[in-house]
C-alpha cells in the first residue's frame, strides 16, 4: 500500500503503466504500418489496418487521446505522456523514447 512518504504514489505508478501501454501500442501500430509499406500496400487511414485484416482492432489510447497518422508514423494526441529515456542517473532527458 502506498503511503505519503513512499517514493512513488499509486497515481504515479498508474500513470507510468499507462505510458508503457501507450508506448507498446505505438510500437505495434508503427510496426503494422511499416509492414504494409514494405509490402507495397501503404495505409491512408488507421482503420485501413483493421479493414484489411492486419490488425484485429485498433488499440485503445490509454490516456483517452487518439491515434493518428502524422509524417508517415502513428502518433498519439497524448505523446507528451510517453516515458523518457535517461542516459545516466543524473542526466536530463534528451529526447522522448518515441515521437
PLY file of the C-alpha trace (Angstrom):
ply
format ascii 1.0
element vertex 99
property float x
property float y
property float z
element edge 98
property int vertex1
property int vertex2
end_header
0.00 0.00 0.00
1.38 3.43 -0.95
1.97 5.92 1.83
2.76 9.64 1.55
6.45 9.07 2.28
6.80 6.37 -0.43
8.84 7.44 -3.46
6.06 6.60 -5.91
2.41 7.08 -5.18
-0.27 4.86 -6.61
-1.21 7.62 -9.07
2.39 7.96 -10.26
2.62 4.23 -10.90
-0.72 4.15 -12.70
0.45 6.96 -15.00
3.68 5.11 -15.74
1.76 1.93 -16.56
-0.45 3.89 -18.95
2.67 5.39 -20.54
4.06 1.88 -21.08
0.79 0.77 -22.68
0.92 3.86 -24.91
4.49 3.08 -25.95
3.58 -0.54 -26.67
0.53 0.45 -28.73
2.55 2.95 -30.78
5.26 0.39 -31.46
2.64 -2.19 -32.50
0.81 0.24 -34.80
4.00 1.56 -36.36
5.22 -2.00 -36.95
1.98 -2.86 -38.78
2.28 0.37 -40.78
5.87 -0.43 -41.75
4.97 -3.98 -42.78
2.27 -2.60 -45.08
4.77 -0.15 -46.60
7.29 -2.92 -47.23
4.58 -4.97 -48.95
3.71 -2.02 -51.19
0.33 -1.52 -49.53
0.54 1.93 -47.90
-2.12 3.00 -45.42
-4.10 6.21 -45.86
-6.06 5.88 -42.59
-5.51 3.82 -39.44
-8.82 1.96 -39.77
-7.40 0.54 -43.03
-5.13 -1.67 -40.87
-8.22 -3.30 -39.35
-10.30 -3.45 -42.52
-7.51 -5.29 -44.35
-7.02 -7.80 -41.54
-3.56 -6.57 -40.48
-4.95 -5.87 -37.00
-7.99 -7.29 -35.24
-8.77 -3.87 -33.83
-7.09 -0.55 -33.11
-5.74 -0.40 -29.57
-7.32 1.97 -27.10
-5.27 5.08 -26.34
-4.72 4.70 -22.57
-4.86 8.43 -21.74
-8.11 8.97 -23.64
-6.43 10.58 -26.65
-6.45 9.41 -30.23
-4.00 7.68 -32.55
-3.40 9.33 -35.91
-1.02 9.30 -38.85
1.49 12.12 -38.89
4.64 12.31 -41.00
4.31 8.68 -42.07
4.15 7.42 -38.46
1.43 6.69 -35.96
1.40 9.18 -33.11
-0.90 9.87 -30.21
-2.52 13.15 -29.29
-1.01 12.39 -25.86
2.59 11.74 -26.98
3.77 14.06 -24.19
2.86 11.33 -21.72
5.48 8.91 -23.09
8.27 7.85 -20.79
11.66 9.44 -21.36
14.97 7.61 -21.51
17.86 8.92 -19.43
21.47 8.19 -20.31
22.80 8.28 -16.75
21.41 8.52 -13.23
21.56 12.34 -13.22
21.27 13.12 -16.93
18.44 15.33 -18.11
16.16 13.87 -20.76
17.39 14.46 -24.28
14.52 13.17 -26.40
11.35 11.16 -25.87
11.80 7.44 -26.43
9.17 7.62 -29.18
7.83 10.60 -31.03
0 1
1 2
2 3
3 4
4 5
5 6
6 7
7 8
8 9
9 10
10 11
11 12
12 13
13 14
14 15
15 16
16 17
17 18
18 19
19 20
20 21
21 22
22 23
23 24
24 25
25 26
26 27
27 28
28 29
29 30
30 31
31 32
32 33
33 34
34 35
35 36
36 37
37 38
38 39
39 40
40 41
41 42
42 43
43 44
44 45
45 46
46 47
47 48
48 49
49 50
50 51
51 52
52 53
53 54
54 55
55 56
56 57
57 58
58 59
59 60
60 61
61 62
62 63
63 64
64 65
65 66
66 67
67 68
68 69
69 70
70 71
71 72
72 73
73 74
74 75
75 76
76 77
77 78
78 79
79 80
80 81
81 82
82 83
83 84
84 85
85 86
86 87
87 88
88 89
89 90
90 91
91 92
92 93
93 94
94 95
95 96
96 97
97 98
